[in-house]
C-alpha cells in the first residue's frame, strides 16, 4: 500500500513555537492528530483543512491537503 507521506509544510519551519499546540486547542483536535496532519502522515477532513487555513491566516492553504473550493 502506497503511503500518503508528503513533505512537511514550509510554513511550519517558520512557525512560532507553540503554533501546533494552539492550532490543536483552537480546532478541538488532539495535538497528535494535528501534528500528523501537518507532517503529512494523515489527511484532514475538508472541514479541518478549511479551519487550518482560516486559523493560519492563509499561510497553510487547503490546496496543500488536496482540497479546493
N, C-alpha and C positions, 0 to 999 in steps of 0.2 A: 504494500500500500504506500502510495506516494505521500510524503509529508507536506503539510501546509506551511512549512517553515519559510518565513520572509525575513528580510533584513530588518534590523532594529530601526525604528523611525528616527530620522536625523534630528528631529526636534528634541528627542529625549536626551541626546548628547549635550544640548544646550540648556535643558530644563533645570530649574532650580531644585535643590534638594527638597524633597517632600511633595513634589508635584504629583507623583503617582499615588501617594498616600491621600492627598487632598482630593484627587480625582475619584479614588475609591469611596471616600466619605460622601462626596457630592452625588455620585451615581447610586449609592446604596449597594455597591458590589463589594466583594472581598478584595483585599489587597492582592492576594494570589491570582484571582481571576483577571483583574486589571493588568497586572504585570504580564501575564501570559498573552493577553490580547495585544498589548503594546510591543511585546518582543516577537510577536508573530506566530507563536505556537498554538493560538486559538483565534477563531474568527468571531467577532462580536455580532450580536443581532443588529438589524437595521436601526432599531431604536437606540441601542447603546452607542453605535457608531455616530449617530446624529448627535447624541448627548456629548460624546467626547469632542466632536468638532465644535459644538457650542461652548463647552467649558474651556477648551483650549484657545478660544477666540479665533478659530480658523487655522491655527497652526497645524493641527492634525486633521486633515481632510477625510471625509467619508470615502473618497476615492481610494485612499490608501488601503482600505479594507475591502475594496471591490464594489462599493455601492455608489449609485448616482441618484440624483433627484429627478 
